[in-house]
Structures are given as structure tokens and as C-alpha cells.
């Protein structure tokens, strides 16, 4: 299938998801821990710029804004960006909303200059793509990071129940999984440790951890890589 058509179909699918489904309101514990450990000085954060790729309805953006970062976000879904703006407003972060740089677009080609951000985050958004697109996204993330800037990500691993149960597109990539916690989503790619280390080899530092948990009374297993890479 033509990659452009696949990307457009995937974006349309997520636009429907954000229109029809209530989404998470709070940031993941691992992001909170990363910020606390990596940027412990709350005063310094006020001069730092943070970008989220695949920001969705803004759960992580409002947290980063509350912690003092100047935030930017990009998502293919116009519905998601609209919800992100509303969440910043609902949380009383009017000044942050005025300074926020929120864009509807394809994060495989980021609309920002080189070295713009101190930190870029991905909370399980990059995985919604094929391998060539993922590589483009990672290259773009590195490009827009400042020297010594940080990339933090959560990425699904192959041990996640049903992650590749849909139509196979390529190795560890499928479309529309039919079972497990990712059922009903679009393109799904799960990462191996070797793949992550290879794709992020150009970063000066890489810290790789993982969490594995069950859900729905043990029906599902969810395996997630925790990636910290420094340019």
C-alpha cells in the first residue's frame, strides 16, 4: 500500500478516535519521574522549551506547562489539538496557552527550526507508524533538539498482548489489531531492544528501561520501553 495513503488513513482514524472517545487526563508516572530527575530546578524549567509529538488531547502538555516549560505540541488530529487547547484553558494555564505552539500536522516532518527544543517527548504515539515513518520521526526529533537536549519516550514492546494481531504490514507492524489493549487502533509497531538501540545510536547517551504490567484483571499484558536519549 502507498505509504502516503496509509498515513492519511491512520490520521483519519485517530481523528475519529479523539472525537468519539474520552481520553486520559493525567500524565504517566514515568514522565513525572523523568522530569523530576532530569530537570529538578523548577526555576530553570521556565526558560526551557518542551515539544510533544503526537500530543493527543494534551494530558502531558498541561503537566509540562504546569511545571514551567514553554510547551509545543503536534498531532495529526485536529480534534486532538482542539482538546489540548481546551485542557490548558480548563486547568487555568492561560499564560501557557498563549505561549503554546500547537500544530496540526504530520510529525514525520516537524515544522520547527533546528535546535529549537530542550526536551522532546513521545508517549506512545510514534509506534502508530510503519518503520520508514518512525525513522523519519526520530531523525526529526534529533534535528529539533538542542545540543545536550533530551528525548523521552514510552514505546510498546512485542510482549504486549495482541499488538500484532491485525493485518501484517511489515515485521512487528500491523494494522487494526483485533485483540489486546491496542485493539481498534490503526497502524501499530512494537519495538525490540535491539531496534531501539540501533535507531537511537546517533544520540550521545541512551538509557533504556522497561515496565511490564497486566490490565483487566490479568487479561492483558502491557510491555513498555522507557527511553531516555540525550543528543
N, C-alpha and C positions, 0 to 999 in steps of 0.2 A: 504493500500500500504506500502511496505517496506520503512522505513524512509531513509535508505541509497540511495535507488533508487530515492526517491523523492528529496533528497538533490542534488544528481548528476544531475537530470533533471533540477532542479531550477538553479544550477550554469551554466549549458549549456545554458539555456535560457538567463541569464544575460550576458553571454559571447557574444551571438549573438546581444543582445541589444547594448552593448558597441561598437560592430564592425559596426553596421548599423546606429546608431543614434547619432546626435550631443547632447552633454550633457551640463549641467550647468557649467559655467566657474567661478562663484563667490560664496563665502561662504554665508550662510544665515545670515540675520541681527541678529538673536538671538545668533548665535555663536560668532559674533563680540562683541556683548554686554556682553556675558558671559566672554570672555577673558579679555575685558577691566575692568570689575568689579572684577574678581577673581584674575587676575594677572596684576595689574596696573603698576608694576615696570618693565619697558622694560629691564632693566639690569639683573634682576633676571631670566627673561624668557630664557636667553641664556644658562642657565645651566639646564633647565627643559626638560624632555622628554615627548612628546605627541604621543599617538597612536590613529589612526582612524580605527575602524573595519568597513569593507565594504566601503573602501575609494573611490571606483569608480575611475574616471579619474583624481582625485587629486585637485579638486577645494578648498577643505578645507585644504589639506596638504600644498599647496603653500601659503595659507594665514597664517597658523601656522608657517611655515618656515620663511616667511617674518617678522613675529612678534618675531622671535628669538628662537623659540622652536627647539629642535632636534627631527625630525619627524620620525615616523614609520607608516606603513600602511599595511593592509592585505585585500585582496579581492579574491573571488573565481575565478574571471575572469582574465585570463592572458592579455586579451585585455585592461582591465581597468588599470592594473598595468603598462603596456607599455605606455598608455596615461598619467598616473600620472607622470612617469619619464620625458616624453616629456614636460609636462606642467611646471615642476620645471625648466627644461632647458630653455624653452621659456621665462620664467619670469626672467631669469638671475640669478637664485639661484644655481649656480654651486657648491659652497661650501656646501650648504644644500643638494644638490643632492648626493654629495659624501658621506655625513654622513647619508643620509636617509636609513632606513631599510625597504624596500618594499618587501612584500612577496605575492606569490600566494598561497592561502590555505583556509581551512575551519575555520572560526573564532569561531566555537564552541569548538575548541581545539587550543588555541593560542600557538605559538612556541617561547614563551619568558619566562624567569625565573620569579619567584615570586617577587613582589615589584619592577618591572622594571620601571614603568611609573608614572609621576606626574599627568597626566591627560589622560583620555581615552574618545573619543567622538564617538557618533553614530548619523549620520544624516540620519535617515530613511533607515537603512539597516537591523537592527535586525528584523524588522517587516516582512521581507521576509522569515519567517521560521515558523515551527509548534511550539507549546508550549514547548514540551520537548527540542527542539534545543535552543529555546530562553532562557530557564532556564540554559542550559549549557553555553551559551554565557555570560549571566550575571554573572554566577559563575566564569568564566574565567576572565572576566573584573575585578572583585573584586580581584581575585588572583594576577593579574599582576600590580595592583595599589600599590603604596607605602602607608604606613600609612598616613592618612590625605589627600591622593590623591583624585582627583575629577573625577566623571563620568558625562558627559553632553550628553544629547540625545534629539532628536526630534522623536516622535512616533505618528503615526496616531491613531485617536480615531474613535469609531463607527459612529459618525455623518458625517464622510467623505462619500460623495456621491458614492454609488455603491461599497464600499470597500469589501463587502462580496457577491457580485453578481455572483461570479463564482461557480465552483464546491465546495460544502462544504466538508471540511476535518475534522473539529472539531469546537467547539464553537468559533465564531468570527475569524475563519481561513478558507480561501477558496483558490482555485487555478484558475488562469486566470480570474480575474474579467472581466465582459463584458461591463461595463459602468462606467462612472465617471473618475476621474483623474488617477486612477490606472489601467485602462483598458489595457489589453495587457501584463501585467506583470505576474510573476509566482505566487508563494505562497504569500499570503497576510494575515497578522494577525493584527487586530486592538485592541488597549488596552483600558481597563477601568481604572478609577482612583483607584478603589479597587485593581485591579490586579497589577498595578504598585507599589502601597504601600506595597502589600504583597510580591512581588518578590524582592523588594529592602529593606525589613525590616532589613536586616543584616548590612546595612550601618549606620553610626553614625548620619548622617544628611540627610534629604531629603527635597528638595524644589520643589514643583510641581506647575507649571503654565500652561496656555494653550492659544492658539491663534486660532481663527476661522475666515475664510475669504471665499470669493467667487472667482470664476475664470470663464473665458469665458463669460463675461457679465452676471454673476449671474447664469449660467447654473450649475456649480459645487459648492458644499460646501466642504471646506477642513478644518478639525479639527485636530490640532496637539498639543500633550502634550510637554511641555518643562520641562525636567527632570534635576535636579542638585542634585547629591548624593555624599556625602563625606564618604570615607572609615573610 
